[in-house]
Amino acid sequence: MVSHFLSTQRTRLTTLAFALLGVAAFKLLELPLPFLFGPLFACLIAALAGAQLRGFGVISKVGRVILGVAIGSSLTPAVVHVLPSIALSVAFIPLYVILIGLIGVPLFERVGKLDRQTAYYAAMPGGLQDMVVFGIEAGADPKALSLIHATRVLIVVVVAPVLVSQLFGASLDRPIGAPAASIPDSELILLALAGLIGWQLAERLKLFGATILGPMLATAMLSLSGTIDSRPPSEALIFAQFFIGLGIGVHYTGVKLREVAGLLALATLFVLILAALAALFTIAIASIDLRHSQLDIFLAYAPGGQAEMTLLAIISGADLGFIIVHHLTRMILVILGAPFVARFFLKKTRV
């Protein structure tokens, strides 16, 4: 028991060392988002080289809690005021999710030769952890799901910043938040309590995505009521970036590139299809929604993780409220709808 504990901690320290080296390398080379991409790429390279890596459990969850608080604090009365003006764009989200399923399930089932359960949950554009959990409960292959969704998130968080800067001309040097010293102590305490209480209540209610959803709802209540007027400090958001990047990278632990090259290629192809679909929706919606820029619409429909897209929206200066509403709608549709649709869908295909 003790030896297992010590081994686990050594593996975590090794993972931490790789992640810190990644940050240092990105800083040295002046590459964008060093605290997110540095740990991600360092862990990915180490995993593909055969290194044993391990996530940080509760500490990693705290990173997602901070993102939940950041999202909730962005839901201000001003955002609520503009909801009617974005209703038309949000109305396209269900169609977007349905099209992704109609394209992705046949692709993974017929081309990738995956079973129906695995193909279905591999295609759903939900969170990595949520889709793996749902898929396992439905009898899907957890390794294939982890690989496909980690690849989706990885490619999107790498490619999206390039598109944002090159196609839309947005800089990625906006501050992610004010320093802690500039935020009133009372608001820092309220933000921390909202994150902690929201997280724990959401877990007690067994909500999927509890680490983001609970803090987001708790903080949104404070923000909408005017009780708080601040986001989490920059130091907290840097912490969140670091452990989110690390968390994506360690999902490749144990993967041998030569053994899963076909699956990785298929996942990459699927991401390219999703990107093309997001671009089509961006062009179509931009033609009828003249209030929001193509940058806002693209980030709202980008098929990445909610946490990663939130960070990108913050540093690019995009309309965070607009983007959050779209991603929340997609997340709710997928998380609440996927198990019910899958139960009917998979049952019908076995008859």
Backbone torsions as a table, in degrees:
resi	resn	phi	psi	omega
1	MET	NA	-48.3	179.6
2	VAL	-65.1	-42.3	-178.9
3	SER	-64.2	-36.9	177.6
4	HIS	-65.9	-41.5	178.7
5	PHE	-61.9	-45.6	-179.5
6	LEU	-64.6	-39.3	178.5
7	SER	-63.3	-41.8	178.9
8	THR	-61.9	-44.5	-179.0
9	GLN	-67.0	-35.8	176.6
10	ARG	-63.7	-41.8	179.1
11	THR	-63.7	-40.4	178.5
12	ARG	-65.9	-39.3	177.5
13	LEU	-64.8	-38.5	176.5
14	THR	-62.6	-44.8	178.1
15	THR	-60.4	-43.6	178.7
16	LEU	-61.3	-40.7	179.7
17	ALA	-63.6	-44.2	177.1
18	PHE	-59.9	-44.4	-177.7
19	ALA	-62.9	-42.5	179.4
20	LEU	-66.6	-36.9	175.5
21	LEU	-62.9	-37.7	177.6
22	GLY	-63.0	-42.5	177.0
23	VAL	-61.0	-46.4	-178.9
24	ALA	-60.8	-42.8	-179.3
25	ALA	-64.1	-43.9	-179.9
26	PHE	-66.7	-37.3	176.8
27	LYS	-63.9	-45.9	-178.1
28	LEU	-61.7	-40.4	-178.1
29	LEU	-87.2	0.5	179.8
30	GLU	55.7	43.1	178.1
31	LEU	-88.2	155.4	-175.7
32	PRO	-70.3	153.9	176.0
33	LEU	46.9	57.6	-175.8
34	PRO	-61.3	-32.0	-177.1
35	PHE	-79.2	-16.3	175.5
36	LEU	-98.7	-53.9	-175.4
37	PHE	-76.5	-31.7	-179.6
38	GLY	-58.7	-57.3	177.4
39	PRO	-60.0	-38.9	-177.8
40	LEU	-60.2	-53.1	-176.3
41	PHE	-70.2	-38.0	179.7
42	ALA	-62.5	-44.7	179.5
43	CYS	-68.4	-37.6	178.3
44	LEU	-62.4	-47.7	-179.7
45	ILE	-63.2	-43.3	179.4
46	ALA	-62.9	-41.6	-179.7
47	ALA	-64.8	-44.1	-180.0
48	LEU	-68.0	-23.5	176.8
49	ALA	-82.9	-3.4	176.3
50	GLY	101.8	4.2	-179.8
51	ALA	-71.3	146.7	174.9
52	GLN	-86.7	125.1	-177.9
53	LEU	-125.4	155.8	178.5
54	ARG	-147.5	139.2	177.4
55	GLY	-73.0	-178.0	-172.3
56	PHE	-113.7	23.0	171.1
57	GLY	52.5	-117.5	-175.1
58	VAL	-61.5	-37.0	-179.2
59	ILE	-62.9	-41.6	177.3
60	SER	-64.8	-36.5	177.5
61	LYS	-63.2	-37.0	179.0
62	VAL	-60.9	-36.8	177.1
63	GLY	-59.4	-41.4	178.9
64	ARG	-73.1	-32.2	175.5
65	VAL	-60.7	-43.4	179.3
66	ILE	-60.3	-41.1	177.5
67	LEU	-65.0	-37.8	176.7
68	GLY	-61.0	-42.4	177.5
69	VAL	-64.2	-40.5	179.4
70	ALA	-63.0	-40.8	179.0
71	ILE	-66.3	-48.0	-178.5
72	GLY	-60.5	-39.7	-178.9
73	SER	-71.1	-14.5	177.5
74	SER	-87.3	-11.4	176.9
75	LEU	-85.4	83.8	-175.1
76	THR	-98.3	168.9	174.8
77	PRO	-55.3	-31.3	179.2
78	ALA	-65.1	-36.7	178.2
79	VAL	-66.2	-44.3	178.7
80	VAL	-60.2	-38.2	-178.4
81	HIS	-61.2	-33.2	-176.6
82	VAL	-94.4	1.2	-178.9
83	LEU	-53.4	-44.5	178.9
84	PRO	-58.3	-30.6	-177.2
85	SER	-76.6	-15.4	-179.9
86	ILE	-110.1	4.7	-177.2
87	ALA	-59.4	-38.2	-178.7
88	LEU	-63.2	-43.2	178.9
89	SER	-66.4	-42.9	179.4
90	VAL	-63.3	-31.9	-178.6
91	ALA	-63.2	-19.2	178.9
92	PHE	-81.6	-13.0	-176.5
93	ILE	-60.1	-46.2	178.2
94	PRO	-57.5	-41.7	177.6
95	LEU	-61.8	-41.9	178.8
96	TYR	-59.1	-46.9	-179.4
97	VAL	-65.4	-42.1	180.0
98	ILE	-62.9	-43.7	179.7
99	LEU	-63.1	-39.3	177.8
100	ILE	-60.2	-44.1	178.5
101	GLY	-64.4	-42.5	-179.0
102	LEU	-64.9	-30.2	177.8
103	ILE	-85.6	-44.9	-171.2
104	GLY	-72.5	-42.2	-176.6
105	VAL	-61.2	-51.2	177.5
106	PRO	-61.2	-35.9	-179.8
107	LEU	-61.7	-50.1	-177.8
108	PHE	-72.6	-31.2	-177.7
109	GLU	-79.1	-46.0	-173.9
110	ARG	-87.5	-41.5	180.0
111	VAL	-85.3	-45.0	-178.3
112	GLY	-83.3	-9.2	179.2
113	LYS	59.2	32.7	176.2
114	LEU	-87.5	155.6	175.9
115	ASP	-69.3	163.8	-173.4
116	ARG	-59.6	-41.5	-179.9
117	GLN	-61.5	-46.9	-179.0
118	THR	-66.1	-41.7	179.8
119	ALA	-61.5	-41.3	-177.8
120	TYR	-64.0	-51.3	-176.5
121	TYR	-74.7	-21.8	174.1
122	ALA	-69.6	-31.5	-177.1
123	ALA	-81.8	-26.6	-175.2
124	MET	-66.5	128.4	-176.9
125	PRO	-84.5	54.1	177.6
126	GLY	-100.7	-169.0	177.7
127	GLY	-70.3	151.5	-178.4
128	LEU	-56.5	-52.6	-176.7
129	GLN	-64.7	-42.7	-176.9
130	ASP	-63.1	-46.0	-177.1
131	MET	-68.3	-34.1	177.1
132	VAL	-67.3	-43.0	179.1
133	VAL	-63.1	-48.2	178.4
134	PHE	-59.9	-43.4	-177.4
135	GLY	-63.7	-42.8	178.6
136	ILE	-60.6	-42.2	178.9
137	GLU	-62.6	-28.4	-179.8
138	ALA	-90.2	-0.6	178.8
139	GLY	90.3	18.9	179.7
140	ALA	-80.7	170.5	-179.4
141	ASP	-83.2	109.4	-175.3
142	PRO	-65.2	-34.9	-179.0
143	LYS	-66.1	-43.4	179.3
144	ALA	-64.8	-41.9	179.6
145	LEU	-63.3	-45.0	179.2
146	SER	-59.7	-44.2	-178.0
147	LEU	-64.1	-46.5	-176.7
148	ILE	-66.6	-47.1	-177.4
149	HIS	-71.9	-36.2	176.3
150	ALA	-63.6	-38.3	178.3
151	THR	-66.8	-40.5	177.6
152	ARG	-58.5	-51.9	-178.1
153	VAL	-64.1	-42.5	-179.1
154	LEU	-58.2	-51.2	-176.7
155	ILE	-64.7	-41.7	-178.4
156	VAL	-64.1	-44.2	-177.4
157	VAL	-72.1	-17.5	176.2
158	VAL	-86.9	-45.0	-174.3
159	VAL	-79.5	-38.1	-175.4
160	ALA	-56.2	-45.7	178.7
161	PRO	-61.2	-34.2	178.1
162	VAL	-65.1	-45.5	179.2
163	LEU	-64.5	-41.0	-179.0
164	VAL	-60.6	-42.2	-177.3
165	SER	-80.6	-39.1	-174.6
166	GLN	-85.0	-42.0	-176.6
167	LEU	-86.3	-38.3	-174.7
168	PHE	-102.9	-5.1	175.5
169	GLY	68.7	20.2	-179.0
170	ALA	-88.1	139.1	175.3
171	SER	-82.5	154.1	-179.2
172	LEU	-113.1	34.1	-176.5
173	ASP	-116.7	16.9	177.0
174	ARG	-68.0	142.7	176.7
175	PRO	-64.2	138.1	-177.0
176	ILE	-80.2	-9.9	178.9
177	GLY	173.6	166.8	177.4
178	ALA	-78.5	150.3	176.4
179	PRO	-63.8	153.2	-176.3
180	ALA	-57.8	-35.0	-176.6
181	ALA	-63.9	-21.0	-177.9
182	SER	-93.6	-2.2	-178.5
183	ILE	-103.8	133.0	179.8
184	PRO	-55.3	140.1	-179.1
185	ASP	-56.6	-37.6	-178.7
186	SER	-61.5	-38.6	179.6
187	GLU	-73.1	-36.7	176.3
188	LEU	-60.1	-42.0	179.6
189	ILE	-65.3	-43.8	-180.0
190	LEU	-64.9	-39.6	177.4
191	LEU	-62.7	-44.0	179.6
192	ALA	-64.4	-43.1	179.7
193	LEU	-66.1	-39.6	178.6
194	ALA	-62.2	-41.6	178.3
195	GLY	-64.1	-48.0	-177.1
196	LEU	-66.7	-49.9	-177.1
197	ILE	-67.5	-42.8	178.7
198	GLY	-61.2	-42.6	178.5
199	TRP	-61.0	-51.3	-176.2
200	GLN	-65.5	-40.7	178.4
201	LEU	-64.7	-42.1	-179.7
202	ALA	-64.3	-36.6	178.2
203	GLU	-70.4	-37.6	177.9
204	ARG	-64.1	-34.4	177.8
205	LEU	-82.5	-0.9	178.1
206	LYS	58.9	40.4	176.0
207	LEU	-79.9	136.4	174.4
208	PHE	-71.0	147.2	-176.3
209	GLY	67.2	30.9	-174.2
210	ALA	-59.6	-34.1	-176.7
211	THR	-67.0	-25.1	176.9
212	ILE	-102.2	-46.4	-173.3
213	LEU	-64.7	-45.7	-179.1
214	GLY	-61.8	-55.2	177.3
215	PRO	-59.3	-36.5	-180.0
216	MET	-61.9	-47.1	-179.0
217	LEU	-66.2	-43.0	-179.2
218	ALA	-63.7	-43.9	-179.2
219	THR	-70.8	-36.5	178.8
220	ALA	-60.1	-37.5	178.2
221	MET	-62.0	-41.8	178.5
222	LEU	-67.7	-39.7	-177.8
223	SER	-69.7	-45.1	-177.7
224	LEU	-67.9	-26.8	178.8
225	SER	-84.8	-6.3	-179.6
226	GLY	83.2	8.6	-179.1
227	THR	-70.1	-35.1	177.5
228	ILE	-124.3	157.7	-179.4
229	ASP	-140.2	24.4	-176.4
230	SER	-134.5	155.7	170.2
231	ARG	-94.2	169.0	172.7
232	PRO	-56.9	148.2	-178.3
233	PRO	-66.4	162.5	-176.6
234	SER	-59.9	-35.2	179.9
235	GLU	-61.4	-39.5	179.9
236	ALA	-69.0	-38.2	-179.0
237	LEU	-71.7	-31.2	173.5
238	ILE	-65.5	-43.3	175.7
239	PHE	-57.1	-45.3	-179.3
240	ALA	-63.6	-45.2	177.9
241	GLN	-56.3	-46.3	-175.7
242	PHE	-58.3	-49.4	-174.7
243	PHE	-80.2	-22.8	172.4
244	ILE	-70.8	-44.4	176.7
245	GLY	-60.9	-44.7	177.5
246	LEU	-61.0	-42.6	-177.4
247	GLY	-63.4	-35.6	176.9
248	ILE	-68.0	-45.1	-177.0
249	GLY	-61.8	-40.5	-175.8
250	VAL	-71.5	-12.7	176.8
251	HIS	-67.5	-13.3	177.0
252	TYR	-90.0	2.2	-178.7
253	THR	-55.5	130.5	177.9
254	GLY	87.4	-6.5	-178.9
255	VAL	-79.4	131.4	174.4
256	LYS	-104.8	118.8	-172.5
257	LEU	-56.0	-42.1	-177.2
258	ARG	-67.3	-26.0	-177.5
259	GLU	-82.4	-26.8	-174.1
260	VAL	-121.8	20.3	-177.2
261	ALA	-57.3	-41.0	-179.5
262	GLY	-63.3	-43.2	-179.5
263	LEU	-67.9	-39.4	177.1
264	LEU	-63.8	-40.9	178.7
265	ALA	-64.1	-40.8	179.3
266	LEU	-65.8	-41.9	177.9
267	ALA	-62.9	-39.5	178.2
268	THR	-64.3	-43.0	177.6
269	LEU	-60.1	-42.1	-179.8
270	PHE	-63.1	-40.6	179.2
271	VAL	-63.9	-39.9	178.2
272	LEU	-63.3	-38.5	176.6
273	ILE	-64.5	-43.2	178.4
274	LEU	-62.1	-39.9	179.3
275	ALA	-63.5	-42.1	178.4
276	ALA	-64.3	-39.8	178.7
277	LEU	-64.9	-42.4	177.9
278	ALA	-62.2	-38.3	178.8
279	ALA	-65.3	-40.7	178.9
280	LEU	-63.9	-43.1	178.6
281	PHE	-65.5	-37.6	179.2
282	THR	-61.2	-47.1	-179.4
283	ILE	-64.8	-43.7	-177.7
284	ALA	-65.4	-45.8	-176.5
285	ILE	-71.9	-36.1	178.8
286	ALA	-62.6	-26.9	-179.3
287	SER	-75.1	-19.5	-179.5
288	ILE	-115.2	-15.1	177.8
289	ASP	-113.1	96.2	-175.1
290	LEU	-87.8	-0.3	-177.7
291	ARG	-86.6	-21.2	-175.2
292	HIS	-120.1	147.1	-177.7
293	SER	-75.9	163.2	176.1
294	GLN	-63.3	-30.7	176.8
295	LEU	-61.0	-48.0	179.4
296	ASP	-59.1	-45.9	-176.6
297	ILE	-67.9	-41.5	179.7
298	PHE	-61.4	-47.0	179.7
299	LEU	-66.1	-30.1	178.3
300	ALA	-68.6	-29.7	-177.6
301	TYR	-106.3	-3.5	178.7
302	ALA	-60.1	131.9	-173.3
303	PRO	-83.6	40.2	177.7
304	GLY	-95.5	-177.1	177.0
305	GLY	-71.8	150.5	-179.2
306	GLN	-59.2	-43.2	-178.6
307	ALA	-62.7	-45.1	-177.0
308	GLU	-67.3	-40.5	179.7
309	MET	-68.7	-32.0	176.2
310	THR	-63.5	-45.2	178.2
311	LEU	-60.9	-43.4	-178.5
312	LEU	-65.9	-38.1	177.9
313	ALA	-63.1	-40.6	-179.1
314	ILE	-63.6	-48.6	-174.4
315	ILE	-78.2	-16.5	179.2
316	SER	-94.2	-7.1	179.7
317	GLY	75.6	20.3	179.5
318	ALA	-75.0	172.4	-179.6
319	ASP	-75.5	96.2	-172.2
320	LEU	-63.5	-41.9	-179.9
321	GLY	-60.4	-45.4	178.9
322	PHE	-58.6	-46.5	-176.6
323	ILE	-68.4	-42.4	-178.8
324	ILE	-62.0	-43.3	-179.0
325	VAL	-59.2	-41.3	179.7
326	HIS	-66.7	-45.4	-178.6
327	HIS	-68.6	-35.4	176.6
328	LEU	-64.5	-40.2	178.5
329	THR	-62.4	-46.1	178.6
330	ARG	-62.7	-44.3	-178.8
331	MET	-61.1	-44.9	-179.1
332	ILE	-64.8	-43.0	178.8
333	LEU	-60.2	-45.2	-176.5
334	VAL	-72.8	-47.4	-175.5
335	ILE	-67.0	-43.6	-178.7
336	LEU	-81.5	-33.8	-175.1
337	GLY	-87.6	-32.3	-173.7
338	ALA	-57.0	-47.7	-178.6
339	PRO	-61.0	-38.0	-178.4
340	PHE	-73.2	-43.5	178.3
341	VAL	-64.3	-43.4	-179.2
342	ALA	-62.5	-40.6	-178.6
343	ARG	-61.2	-44.6	178.4
344	PHE	-70.0	-46.1	-175.4
345	PHE	-63.1	-48.2	-178.5
346	LEU	-70.1	-36.2	178.7
347	LYS	-63.9	-44.5	-178.4
348	LYS	-63.9	-34.9	-176.9
349	THR	-76.4	-17.0	-179.9
350	ARG	-91.5	-8.9	-178.0
351	VAL	-70.2	NA	NA
